[in-house]
Amino acid sequence: MKDKTAIKKIFILLMSSFIILWGVLTALYIKVLPSLVSNPKIIELLQQNLKNNFNIDLSVENPVLRTSITPNIEFKVNRICASKQNIKLLEVNNFKTNFSFSKIFSKTITVNKLVAIGVYADVDNLLKLAPKSKKKSNNKNGWDFDISNAHLGVKDCEMLYSLNSDTKIHFKGHNIGVNNADKVKKYVYFQFDSDIYKHGKRVHLELKDNKRVFFENKHFYIKECPLGINNSNIYINLTADKKHNFDIDLYSNNFNLNDIIDFLNTQVIENSIQKDVLSHFSDVSGNVDFKLNLKKDKLNGSLKINEIKFNVNDVDNIPITITKGRIDLNPCEVKLTGFEGFYDSDIKNKIDFEGTVKDYLKTIDADITGNAIVRNDFFKNHLTKIIGT
């Protein structure tokens, strides 16, 4: 009987200790933790730490953390602003988030809400503060964030970023988010308005959702969404899934050639066109129609010449006008067919050519043959200058 009584007392003691510990942890979680987040002394300590170690001035206005017995946590703050030497690095206004630890044992945090009225980031200066990372580790045991049913939104967003020493990007976004009210078809909404600067030239980009971007049946879709590049539009159709399979169609009619040249010269999409092709020509103008299809590593498409004008730098800057022609491309080569036009300003000076270009994104290995009617004005205006007589 004494043994049973001792065991009973030990059991009661353990249970009492567990209940007391649980009560203390619950009190810490529900009462103490939110108080610490909003405590002016804690905020001041954080500010001093950032100032002493990184010379960063931090401003935090009205941070509020709400916890409950449920696994949901809500955090909101009126304003967070970080600056260094009077240069603003980051500013977030009216930020609100709500997330759940209900899937904590499967290492998943469920995001229920992530919204802000305004976000500003100087990406270049923020990256300078980040510690240099070592080799990337493929940690498959890391945490996942589930945003599939989250309320996501930013009213105004602005970011500054340098692609390289010559190329600066000024990104602006408005009304960005995902509408999860409809669980079957979730629309993505956005309005992007960005400028790319390089060597004094500005390339303006615009992209709006127009209710043509959405998730449905575990796929992501873009339907006839226009991307504006300066004064031209490229229409986008895309289908993608979670396995990283995608099918992209891009097309445009009467696309201004200078708009695409200016964009390619920014090197946002790495290429060697300026070095290997455009450096041989000047005063390029004209417009084209094109269609492109991209599936993983496969690129196919066609381009129809409406009219192109340019000067050939290596041949006494002779002016050329191309009035028709077609380009077909596949992953291996570009094929040029039916190119016709004239040189100088006389349509009697006819030219035509065709050929292939291999490795067109890198080395530009070209094999092109052509014909031209050589008249007296060519000898008079160009050949004498070329041979120096």
C-alpha positions as CSV (number, residue, x, y, z in Angstrom):
1,M,0.0,0.0,0.0
2,K,2.9,2.3,0.9
3,D,4.4,1.7,-2.6
4,K,1.1,2.6,-4.3
5,T,0.7,5.7,-2.2
6,A,4.3,6.8,-3.1
7,I,3.7,6.2,-6.8
8,K,0.4,8.1,-6.6
9,K,2.2,11.0,-4.9
10,I,4.9,11.0,-7.6
11,F,2.3,10.9,-10.3
12,I,0.4,13.9,-8.8
13,L,3.7,15.8,-8.4
14,L,4.7,15.2,-12.0
15,M,1.3,16.2,-13.3
16,S,1.3,19.3,-11.1
17,S,4.7,20.2,-12.4
18,F,3.6,19.7,-16.0
19,I,0.5,21.8,-15.5
20,I,2.5,24.6,-13.8
21,L,5.2,24.4,-16.6
22,W,2.4,24.5,-19.3
23,G,0.8,27.4,-17.6
24,V,4.1,29.3,-17.4
25,L,4.9,28.7,-21.1
26,T,1.3,29.6,-22.1
27,A,1.6,32.8,-20.1
28,L,5.0,33.6,-21.7
29,Y,3.5,32.9,-25.2
30,I,0.2,34.8,-24.7
31,K,1.2,37.7,-22.4
32,V,4.9,38.1,-22.1
33,L,6.0,37.6,-25.8
34,P,3.6,40.2,-27.2
35,S,4.6,42.7,-24.4
36,L,8.3,42.3,-25.3
37,V,7.6,43.0,-29.0
38,S,5.8,46.3,-28.1
39,N,8.2,47.2,-25.3
40,P,9.9,50.6,-26.0
41,K,13.0,49.5,-24.1
42,I,13.4,46.3,-26.3
43,I,12.9,48.4,-29.5
44,E,15.5,50.9,-28.2
45,L,17.9,48.1,-27.5
46,L,17.5,46.8,-31.1
47,Q,18.0,50.3,-32.5
48,Q,21.2,50.7,-30.5
49,N,22.5,47.3,-31.6
50,L,21.9,48.1,-35.3
51,K,23.5,51.6,-34.9
52,N,26.6,50.3,-33.1
53,N,27.2,47.3,-35.4
54,F,26.0,48.4,-38.8
55,N,25.6,52.2,-38.5
56,I,21.9,51.8,-39.3
57,D,19.2,54.1,-38.0
58,L,16.0,52.1,-37.4
59,S,12.5,53.5,-36.8
60,V,9.7,51.2,-35.6
61,E,6.1,52.6,-35.0
62,N,3.5,50.7,-33.1
63,P,4.5,47.1,-33.4
64,V,1.8,44.7,-32.1
65,L,2.1,40.9,-31.7
66,R,-1.1,38.9,-30.9
67,T,-1.0,35.3,-29.8
68,S,-3.7,33.0,-28.4
69,I,-4.3,29.4,-27.4
70,T,-4.7,28.6,-31.1
71,P,-1.6,28.1,-33.2
72,N,-2.2,31.4,-35.0
73,I,0.1,34.4,-34.6
74,E,-0.7,37.9,-35.9
75,F,1.9,40.7,-36.2
76,K,1.4,44.3,-37.4
77,V,3.3,47.5,-37.4
78,N,2.5,50.9,-38.7
79,R,5.9,51.7,-40.1
80,I,9.4,50.3,-40.2
81,C,12.2,52.4,-41.7
82,A,15.9,51.7,-41.9
83,S,18.5,54.1,-43.2
84,K,22.3,54.5,-43.3
85,Q,24.1,57.8,-43.6
86,N,20.8,59.5,-44.6
87,I,20.2,57.0,-47.4
88,K,16.9,55.1,-47.0
89,L,17.5,51.4,-47.3
90,L,14.0,50.0,-46.4
91,E,10.6,51.3,-45.6
92,V,7.4,49.3,-44.9
93,N,4.1,50.9,-44.1
94,N,1.0,49.4,-42.5
95,F,2.4,45.8,-42.6
96,K,0.2,43.0,-41.3
97,T,0.8,39.3,-41.2
98,N,-1.0,36.2,-39.8
99,F,0.5,32.8,-39.8
100,S,-0.1,29.4,-38.2
101,F,2.0,26.7,-36.7
102,S,-0.7,24.0,-37.0
103,K,1.7,22.1,-39.4
104,I,4.8,22.6,-37.3
105,F,5.5,18.9,-37.0
106,S,5.8,18.6,-40.8
107,K,8.1,21.7,-40.8
108,T,5.5,23.8,-42.5
109,I,4.4,27.3,-41.6
110,T,1.1,28.3,-43.0
111,V,0.8,32.0,-44.1
112,N,-2.7,33.3,-43.8
113,K,-2.1,36.9,-44.5
114,L,0.8,39.0,-45.7
115,V,-0.1,42.6,-46.7
116,A,1.3,46.1,-46.7
117,I,0.3,49.5,-47.9
118,G,3.8,50.5,-49.1
119,V,7.2,48.9,-49.5
120,Y,10.4,50.6,-50.5
121,A,13.8,48.8,-50.9
122,D,17.3,49.9,-52.0
123,V,18.4,46.4,-52.9
124,D,22.0,47.3,-53.7
125,N,22.7,48.8,-50.3
126,L,20.7,46.1,-48.5
127,L,22.9,43.4,-50.1
128,K,26.0,45.2,-48.9
129,L,24.8,44.6,-45.4
130,A,24.2,40.9,-45.9
131,P,27.0,38.5,-44.8
132,K,28.9,36.8,-47.6
133,S,27.3,33.3,-47.9
134,K,29.4,30.2,-48.4
135,K,28.5,27.4,-50.8
136,K,24.8,26.9,-51.1
137,S,23.6,23.8,-49.2
138,N,20.7,21.7,-50.5
139,N,19.0,21.3,-47.2
140,K,16.0,19.2,-47.8
141,N,15.2,19.2,-44.1
142,G,14.4,23.0,-44.1
143,W,11.1,24.6,-43.4
144,D,8.4,25.2,-45.9
145,F,6.0,28.2,-46.2
146,D,2.5,27.4,-47.4
147,I,1.0,30.5,-49.1
148,S,-1.6,28.6,-51.2
149,N,-4.6,30.1,-49.4
150,A,-3.0,33.3,-48.1
151,H,-4.2,36.8,-48.5
152,L,-1.3,38.5,-50.2
153,G,-1.1,42.1,-51.2
154,V,1.0,45.3,-51.5
155,K,-0.6,48.5,-52.6
156,D,2.6,50.3,-53.6
157,C,6.1,48.9,-54.1
158,E,9.3,50.6,-55.2
159,M,12.7,49.0,-55.6
160,L,16.1,50.2,-56.8
161,Y,18.6,47.6,-58.1
162,S,21.8,47.6,-60.2
163,L,22.1,44.6,-62.6
164,N,25.7,45.6,-63.1
165,S,27.9,48.7,-62.9
166,D,26.3,50.1,-66.1
167,T,22.6,49.0,-65.7
168,K,20.2,50.4,-63.1
169,I,16.7,49.2,-62.6
170,H,13.9,51.3,-61.0
171,F,11.0,49.0,-60.3
172,K,7.5,50.3,-59.3
173,G,4.5,48.1,-58.6
174,H,0.9,48.9,-57.7
175,N,-2.0,46.8,-56.4
176,I,0.0,43.6,-56.3
177,G,-1.6,40.5,-54.8
178,V,-3.6,37.3,-55.1
179,N,-7.4,37.1,-54.8
180,N,-8.1,33.9,-52.8
181,A,-11.8,34.6,-52.4
182,D,-12.5,32.1,-55.2
183,K,-10.9,28.8,-54.2
184,V,-11.2,27.4,-57.7
185,K,-9.8,30.2,-59.8
186,K,-7.4,32.5,-58.0
187,Y,-6.6,35.7,-59.8
188,V,-3.2,37.4,-59.5
189,Y,-3.4,41.1,-59.8
190,F,-0.6,43.6,-60.4
191,Q,0.5,46.7,-62.2
192,F,4.3,47.0,-62.9
193,D,5.9,50.1,-64.2
194,S,9.7,50.0,-64.4
195,D,12.6,51.8,-66.0
196,I,16.0,50.4,-67.0
197,Y,18.9,52.8,-67.5
198,K,22.1,52.1,-69.3
199,H,24.6,54.5,-70.8
200,G,22.1,57.4,-70.6
201,K,19.4,55.4,-72.4
202,R,16.0,54.6,-70.7
203,V,13.9,51.5,-71.5
204,H,10.4,51.7,-70.1
205,L,8.5,48.5,-69.2
206,E,4.8,48.1,-68.3
207,L,2.9,45.0,-67.4
208,K,-0.7,44.8,-66.1
209,D,-2.7,41.7,-65.2
210,N,-6.0,42.8,-66.8
211,K,-7.7,39.8,-65.1
212,R,-5.7,37.5,-67.3
213,V,-3.3,35.9,-64.8
214,F,-4.6,33.2,-62.4
215,F,-4.2,29.8,-60.7
216,E,-6.6,27.0,-61.6
217,N,-6.5,23.2,-61.4
218,K,-2.9,23.3,-59.9
219,H,-1.7,25.3,-62.9
220,F,-0.6,28.9,-63.4
221,Y,-1.9,30.7,-66.5
222,I,-1.3,34.0,-68.3
223,K,-3.7,34.7,-71.1
224,E,-3.0,37.4,-73.7
225,C,-1.2,39.6,-71.2
226,P,0.5,42.6,-72.8
227,L,4.1,43.6,-71.9
228,G,4.9,47.1,-73.0
229,I,8.5,47.9,-74.0
230,N,8.7,51.6,-74.8
231,N,6.2,52.0,-77.6
232,S,5.7,48.4,-78.5
233,N,3.7,45.5,-77.0
234,I,4.5,41.8,-76.6
235,Y,1.6,39.5,-75.8
236,I,2.2,36.7,-73.4
237,N,0.5,33.3,-73.0
238,L,1.9,30.9,-70.4
239,T,0.9,27.6,-68.8
240,A,3.0,26.2,-65.9
241,D,2.7,23.6,-63.1
242,K,4.4,22.8,-59.8
243,K,6.8,20.4,-61.5
244,H,8.4,23.4,-63.4
245,N,7.0,22.4,-66.7
246,F,6.0,25.5,-68.7
247,D,4.8,26.5,-72.2
248,I,5.2,30.2,-73.2
249,D,4.0,31.9,-76.3
250,L,5.2,35.4,-77.1
251,Y,3.9,37.3,-80.1
252,S,3.8,40.9,-81.5
253,N,2.7,42.8,-84.6
254,N,4.5,45.8,-85.9
255,F,7.1,45.6,-83.1
256,N,9.5,48.6,-83.2
257,L,13.0,47.2,-83.8
258,N,14.7,50.0,-81.8
259,D,12.6,49.0,-78.7
260,I,13.8,45.4,-78.7
261,I,17.4,46.5,-79.5
262,D,17.4,48.9,-76.5
263,F,16.0,46.2,-74.3
264,L,18.5,43.6,-75.4
265,N,21.3,46.1,-74.9
266,T,20.4,46.3,-71.2
267,Q,21.6,42.7,-70.8
268,V,18.6,41.9,-68.5
269,I,18.5,38.9,-70.8
270,E,22.2,37.9,-71.3
271,N,23.2,38.0,-75.0
272,S,26.0,38.9,-77.4
273,I,23.9,40.6,-80.0
274,Q,25.4,44.1,-79.5
275,K,29.0,42.8,-79.7
276,D,28.6,40.2,-82.5
277,V,25.8,41.7,-84.7
278,L,24.7,45.3,-84.0
279,S,28.3,46.7,-83.8
280,H,28.4,46.2,-87.6
281,F,25.4,48.4,-88.2
282,S,24.1,51.9,-87.4
283,D,20.9,53.9,-87.7
284,V,18.8,50.8,-87.4
285,S,15.0,51.3,-87.6
286,G,11.9,49.4,-88.8
287,N,9.3,47.0,-87.4
288,V,8.6,43.3,-87.5
289,D,6.0,40.7,-86.6
290,F,7.1,37.7,-84.6
291,K,5.9,34.6,-82.7
292,L,8.0,32.6,-80.2
293,N,7.4,29.5,-78.2
294,L,9.5,28.4,-75.3
295,K,9.3,25.0,-73.5
296,K,12.0,24.4,-70.9
297,D,15.2,24.4,-73.1
298,K,13.4,24.5,-76.4
299,L,12.9,27.7,-78.4
300,N,11.0,27.9,-81.6
301,G,9.6,30.8,-83.5
302,S,9.3,32.9,-86.6
303,L,9.8,36.5,-87.6
304,K,8.4,38.4,-90.5
305,I,10.1,41.6,-91.8
306,N,7.7,44.4,-92.5
307,E,10.5,46.9,-93.2
308,I,14.0,47.4,-91.8
309,K,16.5,50.2,-92.5
310,F,20.2,50.3,-91.5
311,N,23.7,51.3,-92.5
312,V,26.5,48.8,-92.9
313,N,29.5,50.2,-91.0
314,D,32.0,48.0,-92.7
315,V,30.9,49.0,-96.2
316,D,31.2,52.8,-96.2
317,N,28.0,53.0,-94.1
318,I,26.0,52.1,-97.1
319,P,22.3,52.4,-96.3
320,I,20.2,49.3,-96.8
321,T,16.4,48.9,-96.8
322,I,14.9,45.4,-96.4
323,T,11.3,45.3,-97.6
324,K,10.5,41.6,-97.0
325,G,12.0,38.5,-95.4
326,R,11.3,35.7,-93.0
327,I,13.3,34.2,-90.1
328,D,12.6,30.8,-88.6
329,L,14.4,29.6,-85.5
330,N,14.8,26.4,-83.5
331,P,17.0,25.4,-80.7
332,C,19.9,24.8,-83.1
333,E,19.8,27.5,-85.8
334,V,18.2,30.5,-87.4
335,K,17.1,30.3,-91.0
336,L,16.8,33.4,-93.2
337,T,14.7,33.1,-96.3
338,G,13.2,35.5,-98.9
339,F,15.1,38.6,-97.9
340,E,14.7,41.3,-100.5
341,G,15.4,45.0,-100.6
342,F,17.7,47.7,-102.0
343,Y,20.7,49.8,-101.1
344,D,21.1,53.6,-101.1
345,S,17.7,55.2,-101.9
346,D,17.0,53.7,-105.3
347,I,14.8,50.6,-105.5
348,K,16.7,49.6,-108.7
349,N,19.7,48.7,-106.6
350,K,18.1,45.4,-105.7
351,I,19.6,43.0,-103.2
352,D,18.5,39.6,-101.8
353,F,20.0,37.0,-99.5
354,E,19.4,33.9,-97.4
355,G,21.3,31.6,-95.1
356,T,21.6,30.2,-91.6
357,V,23.0,31.3,-88.3
358,K,24.1,28.7,-85.7
359,D,24.7,29.3,-82.0
360,Y,22.7,32.5,-82.3
361,L,22.7,33.4,-78.7
362,K,26.4,33.2,-78.2
363,T,29.0,33.0,-81.0
364,I,26.7,33.9,-84.0
365,D,28.1,31.4,-86.5
366,A,26.6,32.7,-89.8
367,D,26.6,31.3,-93.3
368,I,24.7,33.8,-95.5
369,T,24.8,34.2,-99.3
370,G,23.3,37.0,-101.3
371,N,23.0,38.8,-104.6
372,A,23.1,42.5,-105.5
373,I,22.7,44.6,-108.6
374,V,25.8,46.8,-108.7
375,R,25.2,50.0,-110.7
376,N,27.4,53.0,-111.4
377,D,26.3,54.9,-108.3
378,F,27.7,52.1,-106.1
379,F,31.2,52.6,-107.7
380,K,30.8,56.4,-107.6
381,N,29.4,56.7,-104.0
382,H,31.0,53.8,-102.2
383,L,33.6,51.7,-103.9
384,T,36.0,54.6,-104.5
385,K,35.9,55.4,-100.8
386,I,36.4,51.8,-99.8
387,I,39.5,51.2,-101.9
388,G,40.7,54.8,-101.2
389,T,40.8,56.2,-104.8
